[in-house]
Amino acid sequence: DSLALLRSRDWSATPLGPVSQWPAELLAAVRTVLSSRLPMMIWWGPDLVQIYNEALVPLLGDKHPMALGQRAILCWPEAWADVGPLAAVVLAGEGATLSDDFLLFLKRHGYIEETYWTFSYSPIVNDANEVLGIFVATSDVTARVVGERRLATVYELGTMSRADVHSLKDAAQAALGIMSQNRPAMPFAACYLRNGDELELADAYGLVTGTEACPLTVPRQASVAIARVARNGRSQMFDLRPFVQPGDVAPSPLGQAVPTLAMLTPLTLSGESDPAGVLVLGVNPYRGVDDVYRTFFDLVGRRFAKLRTRSSVQWQKHSRTGQVGGVHGDKK
């Protein structure tokens, strides 16, 4: 529990010194934090030494247990330019701060991660109204913020399925137009459609087309990953790094990191055994690919594959014979 967590630290080895020497104000603040079931932390003294409760531990990732008794600036160097000024406001006696859905790039799971927080900094004062430290009450709202952003894209793709488009290529271009509005989640994307013995690029964003990272055509029998997905109909992760030259992939809109991973998803239309093409969905370099992220990619692929156009029946008919279908004359 929180008390056991506090006792696990050798406080004499920290700037706070042994617990027996802590001032009454700090002891009172510690009791408040340890009794809370909400994630809370104390930044104490000019060095902003950290004390936190058990509820905060899961939010720290691999910063725990070193973070306990550590100076805040040493614990959060990657975010201090953003949160340091807020702490300075409180220390200067200017009152509490409140931040909602605040974007912070944190390194707590081995990589720089896009995270969102709702938190308040409140002063801890003595009888003379001098600020001795800061109460930090915080909630990690990353799942909600990122989830809402992803669901909005899935919803828009579902709405687009009723759009008046005339060919699968039109549909692909319209869909990628929607997807490009959520570049934080999908920093780049491309759609390849079956055209005879080739996969032909229908549209792309965030990539320089005609490069090894985004070729204009791919032979369906090639050994490259896109062709394999088009043949076997199974999604897979793909690392672009062996094929990317500087400038081929646009940086993430969230920062300077260049995305290099992609999810390759087959596009299989109803009534068709072979994929009609392949979606290349770029992975946000500031988010790990977990089951929730994979589900989002799957939903995007499913929404895309369910598109219904005025020429879809005609396209399916001609795709079996290799004849020209669709108003653009795309040979499938």
C-alpha positions in Angstrom: 0.0 0.0 0.0 1.0 3.7 0.0 2.5 3.5 3.5 4.6 0.5 2.6 5.7 2.4 -0.5 6.9 5.3 1.7 8.7 3.0 4.1 10.5 1.2 1.3 12.6 4.3 0.6 15.8 5.2 2.5 14.9 8.9 2.9 18.2 9.7 4.6 19.8 9.3 1.2 17.5 11.9 -0.3 17.5 15.8 0.0 14.6 15.4 2.5 16.7 13.5 5.0 15.3 11.0 7.6 11.6 11.1 8.2 12.2 12.0 11.9 13.5 15.4 10.7 10.6 16.2 8.4 8.7 19.4 9.2 5.1 19.2 10.4 3.8 20.7 7.1 5.4 17.9 5.1 4.1 15.2 7.4 0.6 16.6 7.1 0.9 16.8 3.3 2.2 13.2 3.2 -0.8 12.0 5.2 -3.1 13.7 2.8 -1.4 12.1 -0.2 -1.1 8.6 1.2 -4.8 8.5 2.2 -6.0 9.4 -1.2 -7.1 6.8 -3.7 -6.5 9.2 -6.6 -3.0 9.5 -8.0 -1.3 12.3 -6.0 2.3 13.5 -5.5 4.1 16.1 -3.4 6.9 18.2 -4.8 8.7 19.5 -1.7 11.2 22.3 -1.1 13.3 24.2 -3.6 14.5 21.0 -5.1 10.9 19.7 -5.6 11.7 16.3 -4.2 8.9 13.8 -5.0 6.7 11.7 -2.7 3.7 9.9 -4.2 1.1 7.3 -3.3 0.5 3.8 -4.6 -2.2 5.0 -7.0 0.4 7.0 -9.0 2.9 4.1 -9.5 1.2 2.7 -12.6 1.4 6.1 -14.3 5.1 6.3 -13.8 6.1 3.3 -15.9 9.8 2.5 -15.5 10.5 5.8 -13.7 9.4 4.0 -10.5 10.9 3.3 -8.0 13.8 5.7 -8.7 11.2 8.6 -8.9 10.4 8.3 -5.2 12.6 10.8 -3.4 14.0 12.1 -6.7 14.1 15.8 -7.8 11.2 16.5 -10.2 13.5 18.0 -12.8 15.6 14.8 -12.9 12.5 12.6 -13.1 10.8 14.5 -15.9 13.6 16.1 -18.0 11.8 15.4 -21.3 8.7 17.4 -20.0 10.2 20.0 -17.8 10.1 22.7 -20.4 6.3 22.3 -20.3 5.6 21.6 -16.6 8.5 23.5 -15.0 6.9 27.0 -15.7 3.6 25.8 -14.2 5.4 24.7 -11.0 7.2 28.1 -10.9 3.9 29.9 -10.9 2.8 28.0 -7.8 6.2 28.4 -6.0 6.1 32.2 -6.7 2.9 32.4 -4.7 0.6 33.1 -7.6 -1.9 30.3 -6.7 -2.9 27.0 -8.1 -2.9 25.9 -11.7 -5.2 23.5 -13.6 -4.4 21.9 -16.9 -6.9 19.8 -19.0 -5.9 17.2 -21.6 -2.3 18.6 -21.5 0.0 17.0 -24.1 3.3 15.8 -22.6 6.0 13.7 -24.3 7.2 11.3 -21.6 9.8 8.5 -21.6 8.4 6.0 -19.2 8.2 2.8 -21.3 11.6 3.0 -23.1 10.6 5.5 -25.8 9.3 9.0 -26.1 5.5 8.7 -25.7 2.6 11.0 -26.6 0.5 11.3 -23.4 -2.3 13.5 -22.2 -2.9 14.6 -18.6 -5.4 16.5 -16.5 -3.6 17.8 -13.5 -3.6 20.6 -10.9 -0.6 22.1 -9.0 -1.7 23.5 -5.6 0.6 25.3 -3.0 1.5 23.7 0.3 1.9 26.6 2.7 3.0 27.3 6.3 1.4 29.5 8.9 3.2 32.5 7.4 1.6 31.6 4.0 5.0 30.8 2.5 5.0 28.2 -0.2 6.9 25.1 0.9 5.9 22.7 -1.8 3.3 21.6 -4.3 0.4 19.2 -4.3 0.2 17.4 -7.7 -3.2 15.7 -8.4 -3.2 14.1 -11.8 -5.0 11.8 -14.1 -3.6 10.1 -17.2 -6.3 10.7 -19.9 -4.3 9.5 -22.8 -6.6 6.5 -23.5 -9.6 8.8 -23.8 -8.0 11.5 -25.9 -6.4 9.1 -28.3 -9.4 6.8 -28.4 -11.8 9.7 -29.2 -9.5 10.8 -32.0 -9.4 7.3 -33.5 -13.1 6.7 -33.2 -13.8 10.0 -35.0 -11.8 8.7 -38.0 -13.7 5.4 -38.0 -17.0 7.2 -37.8 -16.1 9.5 -40.7 -15.1 6.6 -42.8 -18.4 5.0 -42.1 -20.2 8.2 -43.2 -18.1 8.3 -46.4 -19.4 4.8 -47.4 -22.5 6.6 -48.6 -20.6 9.1 -50.6 -21.3 9.4 -54.3 -18.0 8.1 -55.7 -17.7 6.3 -59.0 -14.8 3.8 -58.6 -12.7 2.1 -56.0 -9.9 4.6 -56.8 -12.3 7.5 -56.1 -13.2 5.8 -52.9 -9.6 5.2 -51.9 -8.8 8.9 -52.5 -11.8 10.0 -50.5 -11.0 7.7 -47.7 -7.3 8.8 -47.5 -8.5 12.3 -47.5 -10.4 11.6 -44.3 -7.5 9.6 -42.8 -5.1 12.4 -43.5 -7.1 14.5 -41.0 -5.9 12.2 -38.3 -2.2 12.2 -39.0 -1.3 11.9 -35.2 -2.8 8.4 -35.3 -1.8 7.6 -39.0 1.1 9.9 -39.9 1.2 8.4 -43.4 -1.0 6.0 -45.5 -1.2 4.5 -48.9 -3.7 2.5 -50.8 -2.8 -0.1 -53.5 -5.5 -1.6 -55.7 -5.3 -4.8 -57.7 -4.7 -4.1 -61.4 -4.1 -7.3 -63.3 -0.7 -8.7 -62.2 0.2 -5.6 -60.3 -0.8 -3.6 -57.3 -1.2 0.0 -58.3 -0.9 3.0 -56.0 -4.3 4.7 -55.8 -3.4 7.4 -53.4 -1.0 8.3 -50.5 -0.2 11.0 -48.0 2.8 11.6 -45.8 5.0 9.7 -48.3 7.0 10.7 -51.4 5.4 8.6 -54.1 7.6 6.9 -56.7 10.3 6.0 -54.1 11.3 2.7 -52.7 9.2 3.5 -49.6 6.1 4.2 -51.8 6.4 2.6 -55.3 3.8 3.4 -57.9 3.3 -0.3 -58.7 4.2 -3.6 -57.0 4.1 -6.9 -58.9 1.6 -9.2 -57.2 4.0 -12.1 -57.2 6.9 -10.1 -55.7 8.5 -11.1 -52.4 7.9 -7.7 -50.8 5.5 -7.5 -47.8 2.8 -5.6 -49.7 2.5 -8.3 -52.3 2.5 -11.0 -49.7 -0.4 -9.4 -47.9 -2.2 -9.1 -51.2 -1.8 -12.8 -51.8 -2.4 -14.3 -48.3 -5.0 -11.7 -47.0 -3.3 -11.4 -43.6 -2.3 -8.2 -41.9 1.2 -7.7 -40.8 3.5 -5.0 -39.4 6.1 -3.6 -41.8 9.3 -1.7 -41.0 10.1 0.9 -43.7 13.6 1.7 -42.4 15.5 -0.4 -44.9 13.7 1.3 -47.8 13.5 4.9 -46.6 15.8 7.7 -47.7 15.9 11.1 -45.9 12.8 13.1 -46.8 10.8 10.1 -48.1 8.5 10.1 -45.1 7.1 13.2 -43.5 7.7 13.7 -39.7 4.9 13.1 -37.3 2.7 16.2 -36.9 3.2 15.8 -33.1 7.0 16.3 -33.3 10.1 15.7 -35.2 10.1 11.9 -35.0 9.9 10.2 -38.5 7.5 7.3 -38.5 8.9 4.1 -39.9 6.5 1.3 -39.0 3.3 0.5 -40.9 0.4 -1.9 -40.6 -0.3 -3.6 -43.9 -4.0 -4.5 -44.1 -5.7 -6.4 -47.0 -8.8 -5.0 -48.6 -11.3 -7.8 -49.2 -14.6 -6.9 -50.7 -17.8 -8.9 -50.0 -18.0 -11.8 -52.4 -14.4 -11.7 -53.3 -11.9 -14.4 -52.2 -8.7 -12.4 -53.1 -8.0 -9.0 -51.6 -8.8 -6.1 -53.9 -5.8 -4.3 -52.6 -3.7 -3.3 -49.6 -3.8 -0.5 -47.1 -0.5 0.8 -45.7 -1.3 2.6 -42.4 1.6 4.4 -40.8 2.2 4.0 -37.1 2.4 7.0 -34.7 6.1 6.9 -33.6 5.0 8.3 -30.2 2.6 5.4 -29.4 3.4 1.8 -28.9 1.4 -0.7 -31.0 -0.8 -2.4 -28.5 -4.0 -4.5 -28.9 -6.1 -1.3 -28.9 -4.1 0.3 -31.7 -4.3 -2.9 -33.7 -8.1 -2.9 -33.3 -8.2 0.6 -34.6 -6.2 -0.4 -37.7 -8.5 -3.4 -38.2 -11.6 -1.1 -37.9 -10.1 1.3 -40.5 -9.5 -1.6 -42.9 -13.0 -3.0 -42.3 -14.6 0.4 -42.9 -12.6 0.9 -46.0 -13.4 -2.6 -47.4 -17.2 -2.0 -46.9 -17.2 1.0 -49.1 -20.1 0.9 -51.6 -19.8 2.8 -54.8 -22.1 3.0 -57.8 -19.6 1.0 -59.8 -18.7 -1.6 -57.2 -20.9 -4.3 -58.7 -19.5 -3.6 -62.1 -16.0 -3.7 -60.7 -16.5 -7.1 -59.0 -17.9 -8.5 -62.2 -15.0 -7.5 -64.3 -12.3 -8.2 -61.6 -12.9 -11.9 -62.1 -12.2 -11.7 -65.8 -9.4 -9.2 -65.8 -11.5 -6.9 -68.0 -11.7 -3.1 -67.6 -14.1 -2.0 -64.9 -15.1 1.3 -63.4 -15.4 4.7 -65.0 -11.7 5.3 -64.7 -11.0 2.2 -66.8 -9.0 0.5 -64.1 -8.1 -3.0 -65.2 -8.3 -5.4 -62.3 
